[in-house]
Amino acid sequence: MRQKERLMNHRSAHPVQPWDPLDLPDAQEIYLEPTTGFPSDLSHMALWELQVLHSRLCRQLNRDHLHRVGGPHPVTMARYCKVVFALDARAGVLGSVPPARP
């Protein structure tokens, strides 16, 4: 059941259980697992596509920090750096360092 429905059906006698984002039917589109495909060339992507990719990677990093011992997966971290570099290049940010290869 989605969080909104849980909150709307809330009765004081029945406390709402903590909301789990993985309970959503489209949870796989929120995160970008290290095993999920990743574009090899980011320079041809539209800005909104890069922003969506960045959002999914940020959510994956948050999940990795919470659930992986030792921090985020190296593949996720490398992908995040590539996307940030691509976004910085589009914004004309000087001094951006190219990402290291995993």
Backbone as a ProteinNet text record, in pm:
[ID]
protein_1_A
[PRIMARY]
MRQKERLMNHRSAHPVQPWDPLDLPDAQEIYLEPTTGFPSDLSHMALWELQVLHSRLCRQLNRDHLHRVGGPHPVTMARYCKVVFALDARAGVLGSVPPARP
[TERTIARY]
85.1	0	90.1	58.3	138.2	124.7	225.1	228.4	106.4	67	-46.9	-173	-194.2	-311.1	-303.2	-183.1	-165.7	-202.8	-155.7	-184.4	-332.5	-395.3	-537.3	-624.1	-580.3	-656	-616.3	-532.8	-481.9	-594.2	-597.2	-688.5	-602.4	-637.8	-555.3	-539	-636.4	-627	-530.8	-504.2	-415.7	-299.9	-187.5	-76	-23.3	25.7	80.3	218.7	243	374.4	472.2	600.8	698.2	690.5	704.8	695.7	826.3	816.3	933.2	931.9	1032.1	1032.1	1043.3	1095.4	1105.3	971.9	869.3	735.7	660.2	715.4	650.3	666.3	564.2	574.6	682	713.8	814.3	946.6	977	1097.8	1225	1226.5	1346.9	1380.8	1283.5	1309.9	1358.2	1355.5	1401.3	1551.8	1605	1746.1	1816.6	1949.6	2028.6	2131.2	2093.5	2179.7	2309.6	2419.1	2545.5	2536.4	2442.4	2427.2	2335.6	2267.2	2178.4	2262.2	2213.9	2284.7	2309.6	2418.5	2457.9	2511	2470.2	2515.1	2667	2726.6	2872.1	2912.2	2822.3	2852.6	2743.9	2779.5	2682.4	2670.2	2763.5	2764.7	2646.3	2584.6	2472	2336.3	2337.1	2210.7	2152.4	2020.2	1952.3	1976.5	1967	1990.1	1896.2	1768.8	1673.6	1708.7	1764.8	1805.6	1922.4	2017.3	2128.3	2078.4	1981.5	1927.5	1855	1781.8	1714.5	1818.2	1921	2028.3	2096.3	2121.1	2181.9	2093.3	1964.9	1870.8	1871.3	1866.8	1866.3	1996.2	2108.8	2237.2	2245.1	2193.9	2192.4	2110.4	1996	1912.6	1983.4	2055.2	2130.9	2243.2	2312.5	2417.5	2361.4	2247.2	2183.1	2151.1	2096.5	2061.3	2187.4	2294.3	2420.2	2476.8	2471.5	2522.1	2445.4	2317.4	2234.7	2246.4	2267.9	2257.5	2386.6	2488.3	2612.8	2719.1	2778.6	2891.9	3009.2	3074	3186.8	3150.6	3025.2	2986.4	2934.4	2925.9	2865.9	2949.6	2880.2	2946.1	3038.4	3160	3253.2	3197.3	3118.2	3058.7	2960.7	2879.7	2784	2857.4	2963.9	3040.9	3105.3	3159.9	3221.9	3117.7	3001	2893	2847.3	2835.8	2794.8	2895.2	3024.8	3128	3120.2	3092.9	3080.2	2963	2850.6	2732.5	2756	2816.4	2845.5	2941.5	3042.1	3135.9	3062.8	2971.3	2895.3	2805.6	2742.5	2657.8	2742.2	2857.7	2946.2	2995.7	3026.1	3073.1	2964.2	2840.3	2728.6	2707	2733.8	2714.4	2834	2941.5	3060.5	3140.1	3130.4	3204.1	3350.8	3434.7	3577.9	3639.2	3740.9	3810.8	3750.6	3651.6	3592.9	3694.4	3711	3809.1	3742	3797.4	3735.6	3731.4	3628.1	3616.5	3719.1	3760.2	3853	3776.1	3844.6	3782.2	3781.8	3670.7	3667.5	3760.4
-117	0	123.9	219.5	341	426	509.6	591.4	681.5	744.6	835.6	761.6	641	562	521.9	488.7	454.1	571.2	688.7	806.7	842.5	827.2	860.7	761.4	636.1	534	522.8	613.7	608.6	629.6	542	555.2	551.4	626.2	633.8	497.8	409.4	276.8	186	220.7	139.6	225.7	223.2	308.2	267.6	365.7	343.9	280.7	177.4	113.9	204.4	195.6	278.4	251.4	355.8	346.8	293.3	195	135.7	171.6	248.8	287.6	169.5	56.6	-60.6	-130.8	-84.9	-140.5	-88.9	11.2	68.8	-23.5	-31.2	-118	-71.8	56.5	108	141.1	72.5	101.7	85.6	-4.9	-25.9	97.2	182.3	302.6	418.1	400.5	504.1	494.1	374.1	347.9	304.8	306.1	254.9	157.8	31.2	-74.7	-81.6	-127.4	-141.8	-238.3	-331.8	-429.7	-380.4	-267.9	-210.7	-142	-146.1	-83.6	65.1	113.5	253.9	300.1	419.2	466.1	486	448.1	462.6	605.8	679.5	817.1	909.3	993.1	1084.4	1216.2	1242.7	1372.4	1391.7	1283.2	1294.2	1288.4	1278.7	1270.6	1409.8	1417.3	1543.6	1578.7	1707.2	1752.1	1682.4	1670.5	1607.4	1460.4	1393	1253.1	1242.4	1336.1	1338.5	1365.7	1455.6	1488.2	1368.6	1293.2	1172.7	1069.1	1051.8	958.8	999.2	1127.9	1180.1	1150.7	1172.4	1146.5	999.2	911.6	767.7	724.2	782.2	749.2	801.4	921.2	974.7	885.2	839.7	750.3	617.2	567.5	443.4	462.9	577	605.1	610.2	674.3	679.8	539.3	457.1	319.9	240	258.4	189.1	229	358.2	404.5	340.5	319.2	261.6	110.1	42.8	-102.6	-177.9	-110.7	-181	-150.8	-256.1	-238.1	-191.2	-86.5	-34.3	77.9	122.4	236.1	199.4	298.5	276	182.7	117.8	27.9	109.8	62.1	138.2	171.5	82	108.7	225.5	226.6	335.9	467.8	466.3	588.5	639.2	549.4	590.5	647.6	584.4	634.9	772.9	789.8	919.6	1027.4	998.5	1095.7	1130.3	1030.8	1057	1149.5	1126.4	1209.7	1351.6	1365.4	1498.9	1572.1	1502.6	1564.1	1611.5	1529.4	1566.4	1687.1	1689.8	1804.5	1930.6	1918.1	2033.3	2085.7	1995.8	2037.1	2114.5	2070.7	2141.7	2279.2	2290.8	2419	2511.2	2459	2539.9	2561.6	2468.5	2480.2	2453.1	2549.6	2535	2458.8	2382.6	2310.8	2176.4	2132.9	2000.9	1894.7	1796.3	1691.2	1571.1	1516.3	1397.8	1282.5	1199.9	1090.9	982.1	915.6	803.3	680.5	591.5	467.5	366.6	290.4	193	76.2
0	0	0	-77.3	-86	38.9	61.3	182.6	193.3	83.8	86.8	131.3	76.8	115.3	262.2	307.8	449.3	539.2	500.6	583	580.4	463.7	452.6	529.5	537.9	608.9	755.2	800.5	937.8	1040	1134.8	1248.1	1372.6	1471.7	1592.3	1660	1645.3	1706.6	1629.6	1502.1	1419.8	1370.1	1440.1	1397.7	1260.7	1186.5	1053.4	1066.6	987	987.1	912.4	945.1	872.2	723	644.4	499.8	443.3	356.1	293.1	144.4	95.2	-46	-140.6	-93.2	-179.8	-194.8	-120.1	-127.3	-250.7	-317.5	-435	-555.3	-641.4	-758.9	-857.2	-859.1	-953.1	-883.4	-773.3	-695.6	-777.5	-873.5	-953.5	-1037	-1065.1	-1143	-1056.1	-924.9	-833.1	-812.5	-815.5	-789.3	-917.3	-915.2	-1026.5	-968.6	-967.8	-914.8	-995.6	-934.1	-1007.9	-1126	-1120.8	-1229.2	-1341.5	-1319.3	-1420.6	-1528.4	-1651.1	-1762.5	-1739.3	-1797.2	-1783.7	-1918.5	-1964.7	-2096.5	-2101.7	-2211.7	-2225.6	-2260.6	-2327.3	-2366.1	-2312.6	-2217.2	-2156.1	-2232.6	-2322.6	-2391.6	-2485.9	-2530.6	-2624.1	-2554.1	-2423.1	-2349.9	-2329.9	-2327.5	-2297.8	-2150.9	-2119.6	-1982.5	-1884.4	-1920.9	-1828.8	-1805.3	-1907.2	-1889.9	-1791.7	-1801.8	-1706.3	-1564.8	-1553.5	-1421.5	-1359.9	-1439.5	-1389.6	-1348.3	-1429.9	-1397.4	-1266.5	-1250.2	-1127.6	-1007	-1020.6	-910.9	-871.2	-970.2	-941.4	-874.4	-918.3	-856.6	-713.5	-689.3	-552.3	-460.7	-508.3	-427.7	-403.2	-504.1	-486.8	-384.8	-391.9	-294.6	-153.2	-136.7	-4.5	44.7	-43.3	-4.9	28	-51.6	-24.2	111.8	143.5	273	388.6	369	475.4	484.9	372.6	371.2	340.1	286.8	253.1	356.4	409.9	500.4	414.9	457.9	381.1	286	288.9	207	69.8	-18.1	-149.6	-236.7	-328.3	-422.8	-512.9	-542.2	-626.5	-765	-822.8	-954.5	-944.4	-839.2	-820.8	-802.3	-724.2	-699.1	-828.1	-909.6	-1036.3	-1131.8	-1137.6	-1223.7	-1177.8	-1047.1	-992.2	-1034.3	-1022.3	-1059.5	-1208.2	-1292.1	-1436.5	-1466.3	-1401.1	-1424.8	-1372.9	-1256.1	-1202.6	-1294.9	-1346.2	-1439.6	-1564.9	-1617.2	-1737.7	-1710.5	-1593.8	-1558.6	-1540.5	-1475.2	-1457.3	-1591.8	-1683.5	-1815.9	-1890	-1875.8	-1941.6	-1880.6	-1751.5	-1683.5	-1701.4	-1760.9	-1782.1	-1655.3	-1562.2	-1436.3	-1463.7	-1428.3	-1448.7	-1332.1	-1362.7	-1256.7	-1223.8	-1299.5	-1276.3	-1317.3	-1234.4	-1257.6	-1319.2	-1427.4	-1487.2	-1387.2	-1391.4	-1296.7	-1321.1	-1212.9	-1223	-1272.1	-1336.3	-1382.2	-1268	-1252.1	-1141.2	-1165.2
[MASK]
++++++++++++++++++++++++++++++++++++++++++++++++++++++++++++++++++++++++++++++++++++++++++++++++++++++

